[in-house]
Amino acid sequence: MRVKVVVDGKEIPINEFVNQMLGGMISGGVTALKGVGEDWKTIEIRVERVEE
């Protein structure tokens, strides 16, 4: 599994531990959702900060 972290357009390097941790958390959470099979190829998640 390969995880890519981009913050404000800049790719942030991550080590193998963080790659495995984030990859496992994200894939486990998304695969548990109804309608997502375990044979997925790509997951994209975008997080935006909303100022209130």
mmCIF file of the N, C-alpha and C atoms, coordinates in Angstrom:
data_MODEL
# 
_entry.id   MODEL 
# 
loop_
_atom_site.group_PDB 
_atom_site.id 
_atom_site.type_symbol 
_atom_site.label_atom_id 
_atom_site.label_alt_id 
_atom_site.label_comp_id 
_atom_site.label_asym_id 
_atom_site.label_entity_id 
_atom_site.label_seq_id 
_atom_site.pdbx_PDB_ins_code 
_atom_site.Cartn_x 
_atom_site.Cartn_y 
_atom_site.Cartn_z 
_atom_site.occupancy 
_atom_site.B_iso_or_equiv 
_atom_site.pdbx_formal_charge 
_atom_site.auth_seq_id 
_atom_site.auth_comp_id 
_atom_site.auth_asym_id 
_atom_site.auth_atom_id 
_atom_site.pdbx_PDB_model_num 
ATOM 1   N N  . MET A 1 1  ? 0.855   -1.164 0.000  1.00 0.00 ? 1  MET A N  1 
ATOM 2   C CA . MET A 1 1  ? 0.000   0.000  0.000  1.00 0.00 ? 1  MET A CA 1 
ATOM 3   C C  . MET A 1 1  ? 0.908   1.236  0.000  1.00 0.00 ? 1  MET A C  1 
ATOM 4   N N  . ARG A 1 2  ? 0.508   2.242  -0.754 1.00 0.00 ? 2  ARG A N  1 
ATOM 5   C CA . ARG A 1 2  ? 1.284   3.478  -0.804 1.00 0.00 ? 2  ARG A CA 1 
ATOM 6   C C  . ARG A 1 2  ? 0.359   4.639  -0.443 1.00 0.00 ? 2  ARG A C  1 
ATOM 7   N N  . VAL A 1 3  ? 0.770   5.462  0.511  1.00 0.00 ? 3  VAL A N  1 
ATOM 8   C CA . VAL A 1 3  ? 0.002   6.623  0.951  1.00 0.00 ? 3  VAL A CA 1 
ATOM 9   C C  . VAL A 1 3  ? 0.769   7.874  0.561  1.00 0.00 ? 3  VAL A C  1 
ATOM 10  N N  . LYS A 1 4  ? 0.051   8.855  0.033  1.00 0.00 ? 4  LYS A N  1 
ATOM 11  C CA . LYS A 1 4  ? 0.651   10.131 -0.342 1.00 0.00 ? 4  LYS A CA 1 
ATOM 12  C C  . LYS A 1 4  ? -0.065  11.219 0.436  1.00 0.00 ? 4  LYS A C  1 
ATOM 13  N N  . VAL A 1 5  ? 0.693   12.071 1.132  1.00 0.00 ? 5  VAL A N  1 
ATOM 14  C CA . VAL A 1 5  ? 0.122   13.164 1.912  1.00 0.00 ? 5  VAL A CA 1 
ATOM 15  C C  . VAL A 1 5  ? 0.521   14.477 1.250  1.00 0.00 ? 5  VAL A C  1 
ATOM 16  N N  . VAL A 1 6  ? -0.484  15.284 0.888  1.00 0.00 ? 6  VAL A N  1 
ATOM 17  C CA . VAL A 1 6  ? -0.244  16.581 0.257  1.00 0.00 ? 6  VAL A CA 1 
ATOM 18  C C  . VAL A 1 6  ? -0.965  17.634 1.083  1.00 0.00 ? 6  VAL A C  1 
ATOM 19  N N  . VAL A 1 7  ? -0.225  18.638 1.561  1.00 0.00 ? 7  VAL A N  1 
ATOM 20  C CA . VAL A 1 7  ? -0.801  19.716 2.356  1.00 0.00 ? 7  VAL A CA 1 
ATOM 21  C C  . VAL A 1 7  ? -0.592  21.023 1.611  1.00 0.00 ? 7  VAL A C  1 
ATOM 22  N N  . ASP A 1 8  ? -1.684  21.687 1.279  1.00 0.00 ? 8  ASP A N  1 
ATOM 23  C CA . ASP A 1 8  ? -1.642  22.958 0.540  1.00 0.00 ? 8  ASP A CA 1 
ATOM 24  C C  . ASP A 1 8  ? -0.778  22.857 -0.714 1.00 0.00 ? 8  ASP A C  1 
ATOM 25  N N  . GLY A 1 9  ? -0.912  21.738 -1.429 1.00 0.00 ? 9  GLY A N  1 
ATOM 26  C CA . GLY A 1 9  ? -0.205  21.544 -2.688 1.00 0.00 ? 9  GLY A CA 1 
ATOM 27  C C  . GLY A 1 9  ? 1.220   21.024 -2.554 1.00 0.00 ? 9  GLY A C  1 
ATOM 28  N N  . LYS A 1 10 ? 1.707   20.861 -1.322 1.00 0.00 ? 10 LYS A N  1 
ATOM 29  C CA . LYS A 1 10 ? 3.080   20.390 -1.104 1.00 0.00 ? 10 LYS A CA 1 
ATOM 30  C C  . LYS A 1 10 ? 3.047   18.950 -0.582 1.00 0.00 ? 10 LYS A C  1 
ATOM 31  N N  . GLU A 1 11 ? 3.727   18.042 -1.301 1.00 0.00 ? 11 GLU A N  1 
ATOM 32  C CA . GLU A 1 11 ? 3.781   16.656 -0.848 1.00 0.00 ? 11 GLU A CA 1 
ATOM 33  C C  . GLU A 1 11 ? 4.677   16.551 0.384  1.00 0.00 ? 11 GLU A C  1 
ATOM 34  N N  . ILE A 1 12 ? 4.161   15.911 1.410  1.00 0.00 ? 12 ILE A N  1 
ATOM 35  C CA . ILE A 1 12 ? 4.881   15.753 2.669  1.00 0.00 ? 12 ILE A CA 1 
ATOM 36  C C  . ILE A 1 12 ? 5.452   14.337 2.723  1.00 0.00 ? 12 ILE A C  1 
ATOM 37  N N  . PRO A 1 13 ? 6.764   14.206 2.876  1.00 0.00 ? 13 PRO A N  1 
ATOM 38  C CA . PRO A 1 13 ? 7.344   12.861 2.952  1.00 0.00 ? 13 PRO A CA 1 
ATOM 39  C C  . PRO A 1 13 ? 6.933   12.165 4.251  1.00 0.00 ? 13 PRO A C  1 
ATOM 40  N N  . ILE A 1 14 ? 6.615   10.885 4.155  1.00 0.00 ? 14 ILE A N  1 
ATOM 41  C CA . ILE A 1 14 ? 6.265   10.104 5.344  1.00 0.00 ? 14 ILE A CA 1 
ATOM 42  C C  . ILE A 1 14 ? 7.095   8.826  5.353  1.00 0.00 ? 14 ILE A C  1 
ATOM 43  N N  . ASN A 1 15 ? 7.378   8.344  6.560  1.00 0.00 ? 15 ASN A N  1 
ATOM 44  C CA . ASN A 1 15 ? 8.172   7.118  6.666  1.00 0.00 ? 15 ASN A CA 1 
ATOM 45  C C  . ASN A 1 15 ? 7.273   5.885  6.541  1.00 0.00 ? 15 ASN A C  1 
ATOM 46  N N  . GLU A 1 16 ? 7.861   4.725  6.533  1.00 0.00 ? 16 GLU A N  1 
ATOM 47  C CA . GLU A 1 16 ? 7.123   3.480  6.318  1.00 0.00 ? 16 GLU A CA 1 
ATOM 48  C C  . GLU A 1 16 ? 6.107   3.217  7.420  1.00 0.00 ? 16 GLU A C  1 
ATOM 49  N N  . PHE A 1 17 ? 6.453   3.561  8.666  1.00 0.00 ? 17 PHE A N  1 
ATOM 50  C CA . PHE A 1 17 ? 5.512   3.367  9.779  1.00 0.00 ? 17 PHE A CA 1 
ATOM 51  C C  . PHE A 1 17 ? 4.249   4.187  9.570  1.00 0.00 ? 17 PHE A C  1 
ATOM 52  N N  . VAL A 1 18 ? 4.403   5.469  9.245  1.00 0.00 ? 18 VAL A N  1 
ATOM 53  C CA . VAL A 1 18 ? 3.252   6.347  9.024  1.00 0.00 ? 18 VAL A CA 1 
ATOM 54  C C  . VAL A 1 18 ? 2.475   5.882  7.796  1.00 0.00 ? 18 VAL A C  1 
ATOM 55  N N  . ASN A 1 19 ? 3.174   5.447  6.760  1.00 0.00 ? 19 ASN A N  1 
ATOM 56  C CA . ASN A 1 19 ? 2.528   4.926  5.557  1.00 0.00 ? 19 ASN A CA 1 
ATOM 57  C C  . ASN A 1 19 ? 1.621   3.749  5.911  1.00 0.00 ? 19 ASN A C  1 
ATOM 58  N N  . GLN A 1 20 ? 2.131   2.788  6.671  1.00 0.00 ? 20 GLN A N  1 
ATOM 59  C CA . GLN A 1 20 ? 1.354   1.613  7.049  1.00 0.00 ? 20 GLN A CA 1 
ATOM 60  C C  . GLN A 1 20 ? 0.206   1.983  7.995  1.00 0.00 ? 20 GLN A C  1 
ATOM 61  N N  . MET A 1 21 ? 0.456   2.885  8.956  1.00 0.00 ? 21 MET A N  1 
ATOM 62  C CA . MET A 1 21 ? -0.566  3.280  9.913  1.00 0.00 ? 21 MET A CA 1 
ATOM 63  C C  . MET A 1 21 ? -1.729  3.997  9.216  1.00 0.00 ? 21 MET A C  1 
ATOM 64  N N  . LEU A 1 22 ? -1.423  5.020  8.422  1.00 0.00 ? 22 LEU A N  1 
ATOM 65  C CA . LEU A 1 22 ? -2.476  5.751  7.721  1.00 0.00 ? 22 LEU A CA 1 
ATOM 66  C C  . LEU A 1 22 ? -3.190  4.863  6.714  1.00 0.00 ? 22 LEU A C  1 
ATOM 67  N N  . GLY A 1 23 ? -2.428  4.080  5.974  1.00 0.00 ? 23 GLY A N  1 
ATOM 68  C CA . GLY A 1 23 ? -3.023  3.189  4.986  1.00 0.00 ? 23 GLY A CA 1 
ATOM 69  C C  . GLY A 1 23 ? -3.976  2.195  5.612  1.00 0.00 ? 23 GLY A C  1 
ATOM 70  N N  . GLY A 1 24 ? -3.581  1.619  6.735  1.00 0.00 ? 24 GLY A N  1 
ATOM 71  C CA . GLY A 1 24 ? -4.431  0.652  7.421  1.00 0.00 ? 24 GLY A CA 1 
ATOM 72  C C  . GLY A 1 24 ? -5.698  1.280  7.979  1.00 0.00 ? 24 GLY A C  1 
ATOM 73  N N  . MET A 1 25 ? -5.561  2.455  8.593  1.00 0.00 ? 25 MET A N  1 
ATOM 74  C CA . MET A 1 25 ? -6.730  3.128  9.167  1.00 0.00 ? 25 MET A CA 1 
ATOM 75  C C  . MET A 1 25 ? -7.722  3.528  8.073  1.00 0.00 ? 25 MET A C  1 
ATOM 76  N N  . ILE A 1 26 ? -7.207  4.118  7.013  1.00 0.00 ? 26 ILE A N  1 
ATOM 77  C CA . ILE A 1 26 ? -8.089  4.599  5.945  1.00 0.00 ? 26 ILE A CA 1 
ATOM 78  C C  . ILE A 1 26 ? -8.736  3.433  5.203  1.00 0.00 ? 26 ILE A C  1 
ATOM 79  N N  . SER A 1 27 ? -7.940  2.455  4.797  1.00 0.00 ? 27 SER A N  1 
ATOM 80  C CA . SER A 1 27 ? -8.516  1.336  4.042  1.00 0.00 ? 27 SER A CA 1 
ATOM 81  C C  . SER A 1 27 ? -9.483  0.529  4.898  1.00 0.00 ? 27 SER A C  1 
ATOM 82  N N  . GLY A 1 28 ? -9.174  0.337  6.168  1.00 0.00 ? 28 GLY A N  1 
ATOM 83  C CA . GLY A 1 28 ? -10.082 -0.392 7.055  1.00 0.00 ? 28 GLY A CA 1 
ATOM 84  C C  . GLY A 1 28 ? -11.401 0.334  7.244  1.00 0.00 ? 28 GLY A C  1 
ATOM 85  N N  . GLY A 1 29 ? -11.327 1.643  7.463  1.00 0.00 ? 29 GLY A N  1 
ATOM 86  C CA . GLY A 1 29 ? -12.545 2.424  7.649  1.00 0.00 ? 29 GLY A CA 1 
ATOM 87  C C  . GLY A 1 29 ? -13.396 2.484  6.405  1.00 0.00 ? 29 GLY A C  1 
ATOM 88  N N  . VAL A 1 30 ? -12.780 2.699  5.256  1.00 0.00 ? 30 VAL A N  1 
ATOM 89  C CA . VAL A 1 30 ? -13.525 2.826  4.004  1.00 0.00 ? 30 VAL A CA 1 
ATOM 90  C C  . VAL A 1 30 ? -14.092 1.479  3.563  1.00 0.00 ? 30 VAL A C  1 
ATOM 91  N N  . THR A 1 31 ? -13.328 0.424  3.713  1.00 0.00 ? 31 THR A N  1 
ATOM 92  C CA . THR A 1 31 ? -13.797 -0.899 3.307  1.00 0.00 ? 31 THR A CA 1 
ATOM 93  C C  . THR A 1 31 ? -15.008 -1.333 4.136  1.00 0.00 ? 31 THR A C  1 
ATOM 94  N N  . ALA A 1 32 ? -15.122 -0.829 5.362  1.00 0.00 ? 32 ALA A N  1 
ATOM 95  C CA . ALA A 1 32 ? -16.263 -1.167 6.219  1.00 0.00 ? 32 ALA A CA 1 
ATOM 96  C C  . ALA A 1 32 ? -17.553 -0.480 5.773  1.00 0.00 ? 32 ALA A C  1 
ATOM 97  N N  . LEU A 1 33 ? -17.450 0.511  4.888  1.00 0.00 ? 33 LEU A N  1 
ATOM 98  C CA . LEU A 1 33 ? -18.638 1.222  4.424  1.00 0.00 ? 33 LEU A CA 1 
ATOM 99  C C  . LEU A 1 33 ? -19.432 0.377  3.449  1.00 0.00 ? 33 LEU A C  1 
ATOM 100 N N  . LYS A 1 34 ? -20.740 0.508  3.524  1.00 0.00 ? 34 LYS A N  1 
ATOM 101 C CA . LYS A 1 34 ? -21.638 -0.221 2.629  1.00 0.00 ? 34 LYS A CA 1 
ATOM 102 C C  . LYS A 1 34 ? -21.380 0.212  1.197  1.00 0.00 ? 34 LYS A C  1 
ATOM 103 N N  . GLY A 1 35 ? -21.243 -0.739 0.292  1.00 0.00 ? 35 GLY A N  1 
ATOM 104 C CA . GLY A 1 35 ? -21.042 -0.434 -1.122 1.00 0.00 ? 35 GLY A CA 1 
ATOM 105 C C  . GLY A 1 35 ? -19.584 -0.394 -1.556 1.00 0.00 ? 35 GLY A C  1 
ATOM 106 N N  . VAL A 1 36 ? -18.655 -0.547 -0.614 1.00 0.00 ? 36 VAL A N  1 
ATOM 107 C CA . VAL A 1 36 ? -17.229 -0.554 -0.961 1.00 0.00 ? 36 VAL A CA 1 
ATOM 108 C C  . VAL A 1 36 ? -16.718 -1.980 -0.827 1.00 0.00 ? 36 VAL A C  1 
ATOM 109 N N  . GLY A 1 37 ? -16.219 -2.525 -1.923 1.00 0.00 ? 37 GLY A N  1 
ATOM 110 C CA . GLY A 1 37 ? -15.692 -3.880 -1.895 1.00 0.00 ? 37 GLY A CA 1 
ATOM 111 C C  . GLY A 1 37 ? -14.244 -3.902 -1.426 1.00 0.00 ? 37 GLY A C  1 
ATOM 112 N N  . GLU A 1 38 ? -13.780 -5.073 -1.053 1.00 0.00 ? 38 GLU A N  1 
ATOM 113 C CA . GLU A 1 38 ? -12.395 -5.212 -0.605 1.00 0.00 ? 38 GLU A CA 1 
ATOM 114 C C  . GLU A 1 38 ? -11.417 -5.201 -1.765 1.00 0.00 ? 38 GLU A C  1 
ATOM 115 N N  . ASP A 1 39 ? -11.917 -5.172 -3.004 1.00 0.00 ? 39 ASP A N  1 
ATOM 116 C CA . ASP A 1 39 ? -11.051 -5.176 -4.179 1.00 0.00 ? 39 ASP A CA 1 
ATOM 117 C C  . ASP A 1 39 ? -10.837 -3.768 -4.747 1.00 0.00 ? 39 ASP A C  1 
ATOM 118 N N  . TRP A 1 40 ? -10.958 -2.731 -3.902 1.00 0.00 ? 40 TRP A N  1 
ATOM 119 C CA . TRP A 1 40 ? -10.780 -1.355 -4.357 1.00 0.00 ? 40 TRP A CA 1 
ATOM 120 C C  . TRP A 1 40 ? -9.364  -1.139 -4.874 1.00 0.00 ? 40 TRP A C  1 
ATOM 121 N N  . LYS A 1 41 ? -9.201  -0.149 -5.738 1.00 0.00 ? 41 LYS A N  1 
ATOM 122 C CA . LYS A 1 41 ? -7.885  0.170  -6.314 1.00 0.00 ? 41 LYS A CA 1 
ATOM 123 C C  . LYS A 1 41 ? -7.309  1.466  -5.734 1.00 0.00 ? 41 LYS A C  1 
ATOM 124 N N  . THR A 1 42 ? -8.151  2.489  -5.607 1.00 0.00 ? 42 THR A N  1 
ATOM 125 C CA . THR A 1 42 ? -7.703  3.804  -5.145 1.00 0.00 ? 42 THR A CA 1 
ATOM 126 C C  . THR A 1 42 ? -8.750  4.406  -4.220 1.00 0.00 ? 42 THR A C  1 
ATOM 127 N N  . ILE A 1 43 ? -8.293  5.021  -3.137 1.00 0.00 ? 43 ILE A N  1 
ATOM 128 C CA . ILE A 1 43 ? -9.160  5.784  -2.238 1.00 0.00 ? 43 ILE A CA 1 
ATOM 129 C C  . ILE A 1 43 ? -8.608  7.202  -2.196 1.00 0.00 ? 43 ILE A C  1 
ATOM 130 N N  . GLU A 1 44 ? -9.468  8.182  -2.406 1.00 0.00 ? 44 GLU A N  1 
ATOM 131 C CA . GLU A 1 44 ? -9.053  9.582  -2.295 1.00 0.00 ? 44 GLU A CA 1 
ATOM 132 C C  . GLU A 1 44 ? -9.880  10.253 -1.210 1.00 0.00 ? 44 GLU A C  1 
ATOM 133 N N  . ILE A 1 45 ? -9.203  10.916 -0.288 1.00 0.00 ? 45 ILE A N  1 
ATOM 134 C CA . ILE A 1 45 ? -9.868  11.646 0.786  1.00 0.00 ? 45 ILE A CA 1 
ATOM 135 C C  . ILE A 1 45 ? -9.294  13.057 0.809  1.00 0.00 ? 45 ILE A C  1 
ATOM 136 N N  . ARG A 1 46 ? -10.173 14.028 0.841  1.00 0.00 ? 46 ARG A N  1 
ATOM 137 C CA . ARG A 1 46 ? -9.744  15.424 0.896  1.00 0.00 ? 46 ARG A CA 1 
ATOM 138 C C  . ARG A 1 46 ? -10.331 16.038 2.158  1.00 0.00 ? 46 ARG A C  1 
ATOM 139 N N  . VAL A 1 47 ? -9.499  16.696 2.943  1.00 0.00 ? 47 VAL A N  1 
ATOM 140 C CA . VAL A 1 47 ? -9.935  17.331 4.184  1.00 0.00 ? 47 VAL A CA 1 
ATOM 141 C C  . VAL A 1 47 ? -9.675  18.822 4.051  1.00 0.00 ? 47 VAL A C  1 
ATOM 142 N N  . GLU A 1 48 ? -10.691 19.627 4.295  1.00 0.00 ? 48 GLU A N  1 
ATOM 143 C CA . GLU A 1 48 ? -10.548 21.081 4.227  1.00 0.00 ? 48 GLU A CA 1 
ATOM 144 C C  . GLU A 1 48 ? -10.900 21.684 5.579  1.00 0.00 ? 48 GLU A C  1 
ATOM 145 N N  . ARG A 1 49 ? -10.123 22.651 5.998  1.00 0.00 ? 49 ARG A N  1 
ATOM 146 C CA . ARG A 1 49 ? -10.394 23.368 7.237  1.00 0.00 ? 49 ARG A CA 1 
ATOM 147 C C  . ARG A 1 49 ? -11.439 24.438 6.944  1.00 0.00 ? 49 ARG A C  1 
ATOM 148 N N  . VAL A 1 50 ? -12.514 24.449 7.733  1.00 0.00 ? 50 VAL A N  1 
ATOM 149 C CA . VAL A 1 50 ? -13.572 25.435 7.549  1.00 0.00 ? 50 VAL A CA 1 
ATOM 150 C C  . VAL A 1 50 ? -13.513 26.388 8.743  1.00 0.00 ? 50 VAL A C  1 
ATOM 151 N N  . GLU A 1 51 ? -13.258 27.647 8.456  1.00 0.00 ? 51 GLU A N  1 
ATOM 152 C CA . GLU A 1 51 ? -13.208 28.659 9.516  1.00 0.00 ? 51 GLU A CA 1 
ATOM 153 C C  . GLU A 1 51 ? -14.625 29.080 9.858  1.00 0.00 ? 51 GLU A C  1 
ATOM 154 N N  . GLU A 1 52 ? -14.931 29.043 11.142 1.00 0.00 ? 52 GLU A N  1 
ATOM 155 C CA . GLU A 1 52 ? -16.280 29.434 11.559 1.00 0.00 ? 52 GLU A CA 1 
ATOM 156 C C  . GLU A 1 52 ? -16.240 30.702 12.353 1.00 0.00 ? 52 GLU A C  1 
# 
